[in-house]
Amino acid sequence: MADEHIGLILRMLEEGKITAKDAEALIASVGQRTPGATPPNPPPRPAAPPRPAEPLEPPEPKAEPTGSKQFDFRWANKSGFPLDLGNLGKQITDAVRKIDPDKILKEVGVGGRKFQERMRSWQRMWEAEDDEAPQNPLGWPTATQTTTETFALADGAVVQVDNPFGDVTIVTSDGGHELTITTECWAPTQAEAEARLAEAKAETYSMEAGTDAAGAPTPGRLEIRVATQPAWRDGVVHLTLKTPADSRARVATAFGAVGVTGLEGQVDVHTTSGAVHLTEIGGEVAVETVSGSVAAQSIRGAMKAASKSGDIQAAGLAHGVTIDAVSGDVKVTEAEGGRVAAKSVSGDVSLTRAGLQAPVDVAVESVSGDVRVVQANGAVSLKVVSGDIEGRHIGGATLQAQTVSGDIRVEAGAAINGTVSFNTVSGDVSLAVPAESNFRLTLTTQSGDMACDLAVTDEQRSDSLLTGAVGTGAGTVAIQTLSGDIHITPHDLSDPL
């Protein structure tokens, strides 16, 4: 239902019935008033509906796909799923396009046609009572049990972990697979708590590498799923798995946190409200969460991440990244080796040090939030509906910045010889460039001042237009605003950031 509300808000924004600021407030209120949300000082919450344990059946041998595979949530077969947010992403993009400054001034659409399409594969959202970790508010006696299992599988196995009752931690081993299961539960008496330990267990299935019906090789496989007796809610089950570094991992949790460190293979993670922490991953990474935060560090494969209402941070990316957030901040640091796209509907987006080894395509967008980029090199596109744009030490062949209601402040990181295009409706624009830059300038404003502090030749000026050449005039600088000032100033590249 919340997604329908967000879609309605975006349609109202698209049709001009509300402002971008109004849309931001409405989107935030939808998140606070999600049906099923707990009111202040709630009464004790009843137990969740029974979830009977299911026997784990061996899967049919089949070839492992080379690309990212959609995770199979066997324990989340609930009405209304799978959830498809692809249409929401299209509505967001359409809203941005239709209130773009160039759309208002003349007829230019905002890019980002694929904004948030990767969120379309979200599979489920738990009911409100399942989103949070179980608590022991009455201080009942607690029982804890830890068990360990080992598995002998060849290197390169696929590890699939399905745990709706707690955390999942995966680290590397020198060889072999070792699973540690920590179960904690509470009850009115110690004896009852001890008895309830047996009601939760981790079911496992392992299969050696082989071939499928067509004779193609299939990797070894280890499946782990936590199952409980009906109405088991007063407890948690945490899993820690040690696996060879070349394993591939697929992990699903509800409220549980997910941590993966050191794997060289592909990593797919799906959570409802659990936080995700990924470190030193050599393969491709795909993360999807409804309300959990995401933190990724040192990812050598391509990365994709999507969150509905959680913040996303990623640093040390060697093969590009695509990040989409509906209501959360996005922060990317040190991205190389591929396209860098970071976008949020209602949140700030920041990017630091991208394309310094080799130019990359950069797209940073927000519907209602500020955009800040520091040290980026390549084809850079910065777009905001309601918010400011700040860029420092931006270089490359092209630089585009667009906002409806906000200022644009950019410092070039190299002499301007390419194409710069800035557009805003109700904001000021300032561009600082090295003195050795070469470009022809076209500045347009309906009700603001225009100034260029560099030497300008062939200057022509009217109340609303300023044209001329700086240096040889090899590049192009076009700045357009409806009701704001425009100022171009010299910039010393030796100034510290």
CORVEN-V545022 format. One record per residue. RES is the residue in three letters. OMEGA is omega in whole degrees, 0 to 359 (NA if undefined). Layout:
# CORVEN-V545022
res:RES omega:OMEGA
res:RES omega:OMEGA
This chain:
# CORVEN-V545022
res:MET omega:179
res:ALA omega:181
res:ASP omega:176
res:GLU omega:179
res:HIS omega:179
res:ILE omega:178
res:GLY omega:178
res:LEU omega:179
res:ILE omega:181
res:LEU omega:177
res:ARG omega:177
res:MET omega:177
res:LEU omega:181
res:GLU omega:182
res:GLU omega:178
res:GLY omega:181
res:LYS omega:177
res:ILE omega:178
res:THR omega:177
res:ALA omega:179
res:LYS omega:177
res:ASP omega:180
res:ALA omega:179
res:GLU omega:181
res:ALA omega:180
res:LEU omega:178
res:ILE omega:179
res:ALA omega:181
res:SER omega:176
res:VAL omega:179
res:GLY omega:181
res:GLN omega:186
res:ARG omega:178
res:THR omega:180
res:PRO omega:181
res:GLY omega:180
res:ALA omega:185
res:THR omega:178
res:PRO omega:178
res:PRO omega:179
res:ASN omega:186
res:PRO omega:172
res:PRO omega:178
res:PRO omega:184
res:ARG omega:178
res:PRO omega:180
res:ALA omega:179
res:ALA omega:177
res:PRO omega:183
res:PRO omega:173
res:ARG omega:185
res:PRO omega:177
res:ALA omega:179
res:GLU omega:177
res:PRO omega:179
res:LEU omega:182
res:GLU omega:179
res:PRO omega:179
res:PRO omega:174
res:GLU omega:178
res:PRO omega:179
res:LYS omega:181
res:ALA omega:179
res:GLU omega:180
res:PRO omega:181
res:THR omega:181
res:GLY omega:180
res:SER omega:182
res:LYS omega:178
res:GLN omega:183
res:PHE omega:180
res:ASP omega:180
res:PHE omega:183
res:ARG omega:184
res:TRP omega:184
res:ALA omega:180
res:ASN omega:183
res:LYS omega:184
res:SER omega:178
res:GLY omega:181
res:PHE omega:9
res:PRO omega:179
res:LEU omega:182
res:ASP omega:180
res:LEU omega:181
res:GLY omega:180
res:ASN omega:176
res:LEU omega:179
res:GLY omega:179
res:LYS omega:179
res:GLN omega:179
res:ILE omega:181
res:THR omega:180
res:ASP omega:179
res:ALA omega:178
res:VAL omega:183
res:ARG omega:189
res:LYS omega:176
res:ILE omega:175
res:ASP omega:181
res:PRO omega:179
res:ASP omega:175
res:LYS omega:180
res:ILE omega:183
res:LEU omega:176
res:LYS omega:185
res:GLU omega:176
res:VAL omega:183
res:GLY omega:174
res:VAL omega:177
res:GLY omega:180
res:GLY omega:184
res:ARG omega:182
res:LYS omega:183
res:PHE omega:174
res:GLN omega:179
res:GLU omega:183
res:ARG omega:177
res:MET omega:185
res:ARG omega:185
res:SER omega:177
res:TRP omega:189
res:GLN omega:184
res:ARG omega:169
res:MET omega:180
res:TRP omega:173
res:GLU omega:188
res:ALA omega:184
res:GLU omega:181
res:ASP omega:185
res:ASP omega:185
res:GLU omega:179
res:ALA omega:177
res:PRO omega:179
res:GLN omega:177
res:ASN omega:188
res:PRO omega:182
res:LEU omega:179
res:GLY omega:179
res:TRP omega:175
res:PRO omega:185
res:THR omega:175
res:ALA omega:181
res:THR omega:179
res:GLN omega:178
res:THR omega:178
res:THR omega:182
res:THR omega:175
res:GLU omega:176
res:THR omega:182
res:PHE omega:180
res:ALA omega:178
res:LEU omega:177
res:ALA omega:178
res:ASP omega:178
res:GLY omega:182
res:ALA omega:173
res:VAL omega:180
res:VAL omega:180
res:GLN omega:184
res:VAL omega:185
res:ASP omega:186
res:ASN omega:177
res:PRO omega:187
res:PHE omega:179
res:GLY omega:185
res:ASP omega:173
res:VAL omega:178
res:THR omega:180
res:ILE omega:177
res:VAL omega:183
res:THR omega:177
res:SER omega:176
res:ASP omega:180
res:GLY omega:181
res:GLY omega:181
res:HIS omega:179
res:GLU omega:182
res:LEU omega:176
res:THR omega:184
res:ILE omega:178
res:THR omega:182
res:THR omega:178
res:GLU omega:177
res:CYS omega:183
res:TRP omega:183
res:ALA omega:181
res:PRO omega:178
res:THR omega:179
res:GLN omega:181
res:ALA omega:179
res:GLU omega:179
res:ALA omega:178
res:GLU omega:181
res:ALA omega:183
res:ARG omega:178
res:LEU omega:183
res:ALA omega:183
res:GLU omega:178
res:ALA omega:180
res:LYS omega:176
res:ALA omega:177
res:GLU omega:183
res:THR omega:174
res:TYR omega:179
res:SER omega:182
res:MET omega:180
res:GLU omega:176
res:ALA omega:181
res:GLY omega:178
res:THR omega:178
res:ASP omega:184
res:ALA omega:180
res:ALA omega:179
res:GLY omega:179
res:ALA omega:181
res:PRO omega:175
res:THR omega:181
res:PRO omega:171
res:GLY omega:187
res:ARG omega:174
res:LEU omega:179
res:GLU omega:181
res:ILE omega:178
res:ARG omega:178
res:VAL omega:179
res:ALA omega:181
res:THR omega:172
res:GLN omega:181
res:PRO omega:176
res:ALA omega:176
res:TRP omega:183
res:ARG omega:185
res:ASP omega:179
res:GLY omega:178
res:VAL omega:176
res:VAL omega:180
res:HIS omega:182
res:LEU omega:171
res:THR omega:183
res:LEU omega:171
res:LYS omega:185
res:THR omega:178
res:PRO omega:187
res:ALA omega:183
res:ASP omega:177
res:SER omega:171
res:ARG omega:187
res:ALA omega:171
res:ARG omega:187
res:VAL omega:175
res:ALA omega:174
res:THR omega:173
res:ALA omega:178
res:PHE omega:188
res:GLY omega:175
res:ALA omega:178
res:VAL omega:175
res:GLY omega:179
res:VAL omega:183
res:THR omega:166
res:GLY omega:182
res:LEU omega:176
res:GLU omega:181
res:GLY omega:180
res:GLN omega:180
res:VAL omega:175
res:ASP omega:181
res:VAL omega:178
res:HIS omega:177
res:THR omega:171
res:THR omega:181
res:SER omega:181
res:GLY omega:177
res:ALA omega:182
res:VAL omega:178
res:HIS omega:180
res:LEU omega:183
res:THR omega:175
res:GLU omega:178
res:ILE omega:183
res:GLY omega:182
res:GLY omega:178
res:GLU omega:182
res:VAL omega:174
res:ALA omega:182
res:VAL omega:176
res:GLU omega:179
res:THR omega:179
res:VAL omega:183
res:SER omega:179
res:GLY omega:176
res:SER omega:180
res:VAL omega:175
res:ALA omega:182
res:ALA omega:183
res:GLN omega:176
res:SER omega:179
res:ILE omega:184
res:ARG omega:174
res:GLY omega:177
res:ALA omega:183
res:MET omega:172
res:LYS omega:179
res:ALA omega:179
res:ALA omega:178
res:SER omega:178
res:LYS omega:182
res:SER omega:177
res:GLY omega:177
res:ASP omega:179
res:ILE omega:175
res:GLN omega:179
res:ALA omega:182
res:ALA omega:178
res:GLY omega:184
res:LEU omega:187
res:ALA omega:185
res:HIS omega:176
res:GLY omega:183
res:VAL omega:172
res:THR omega:183
res:ILE omega:178
res:ASP omega:178
res:ALA omega:177
res:VAL omega:180
res:SER omega:181
res:GLY omega:178
res:ASP omega:179
res:VAL omega:178
res:LYS omega:181
res:VAL omega:180
res:THR omega:176
res:GLU omega:180
res:ALA omega:181
res:GLU omega:163
res:GLY omega:181
res:GLY omega:182
res:ARG omega:179
res:VAL omega:180
res:ALA omega:180
res:ALA omega:188
res:LYS omega:177
res:SER omega:176
res:VAL omega:183
res:SER omega:180
res:GLY omega:176
res:ASP omega:178
res:VAL omega:179
res:SER omega:180
res:LEU omega:181
res:THR omega:176
res:ARG omega:178
res:ALA omega:177
res:GLY omega:181
res:LEU omega:177
res:GLN omega:176
res:ALA omega:183
res:PRO omega:177
res:VAL omega:172
res:ASP omega:183
res:VAL omega:175
res:ALA omega:180
res:VAL omega:186
res:GLU omega:172
res:SER omega:175
res:VAL omega:182
res:SER omega:181
res:GLY omega:179
res:ASP omega:176
res:VAL omega:179
res:ARG omega:180
res:VAL omega:179
res:VAL omega:179
res:GLN omega:176
res:ALA omega:184
res:ASN omega:179
res:GLY omega:174
res:ALA omega:190
res:VAL omega:178
res:SER omega:182
res:LEU omega:186
res:LYS omega:180
res:VAL omega:171
res:VAL omega:181
res:SER omega:181
res:GLY omega:180
res:ASP omega:174
res:ILE omega:176
res:GLU omega:178
res:GLY omega:180
res:ARG omega:182
res:HIS omega:178
res:ILE omega:180
res:GLY omega:179
res:GLY omega:184
res:ALA omega:182
res:THR omega:176
res:LEU omega:181
res:GLN omega:177
res:ALA omega:182
res:GLN omega:174
res:THR omega:177
res:VAL omega:181
res:SER omega:179
res:GLY omega:179
res:ASP omega:173
res:ILE omega:178
res:ARG omega:186
res:VAL omega:170
res:GLU omega:180
res:ALA omega:180
res:GLY omega:179
res:ALA omega:178
res:ALA omega:181
res:ILE omega:174
res:ASN omega:182
res:GLY omega:186
res:THR omega:176
res:VAL omega:180
res:SER omega:179
res:PHE omega:178
res:ASN omega:173
res:THR omega:179
res:VAL omega:184
res:SER omega:178
res:GLY omega:176
res:ASP omega:179
res:VAL omega:174
res:SER omega:180
res:LEU omega:177
res:ALA omega:185
res:VAL omega:175
res:PRO omega:184
res:ALA omega:181
res:GLU omega:180
res:SER omega:179
res:ASN omega:180
res:PHE omega:168
res:ARG omega:183
res:LEU omega:173
res:THR omega:181
res:LEU omega:183
res:THR omega:174
res:THR omega:180
res:GLN omega:184
res:SER omega:179
res:GLY omega:178
res:ASP omega:179
res:MET omega:179
res:ALA omega:173
res:CYS omega:184
res:ASP omega:174
res:LEU omega:178
res:ALA omega:183
res:VAL omega:175
res:THR omega:180
res:ASP omega:185
res:GLU omega:173
res:GLN omega:187
res:ARG omega:169
res:SER omega:180
res:ASP omega:185
res:SER omega:186
res:LEU omega:174
res:LEU omega:178
res:THR omega:178
res:GLY omega:182
res:ALA omega:173
res:VAL omega:184
res:GLY omega:181
res:THR omega:181
res:GLY omega:184
res:ALA omega:181
res:GLY omega:182
res:THR omega:173
res:VAL omega:179
res:ALA omega:182
res:ILE omega:186
res:GLN omega:176
res:THR omega:181
res:LEU omega:183
res:SER omega:178
res:GLY omega:178
res:ASP omega:177
res:ILE omega:183
res:HIS omega:175
res:ILE omega:184
res:THR omega:174
res:PRO omega:185
res:HIS omega:178
res:ASP omega:183
res:LEU omega:180
res:SER omega:179
res:ASP omega:180
res:PRO omega:178
res:LEU omega:NA
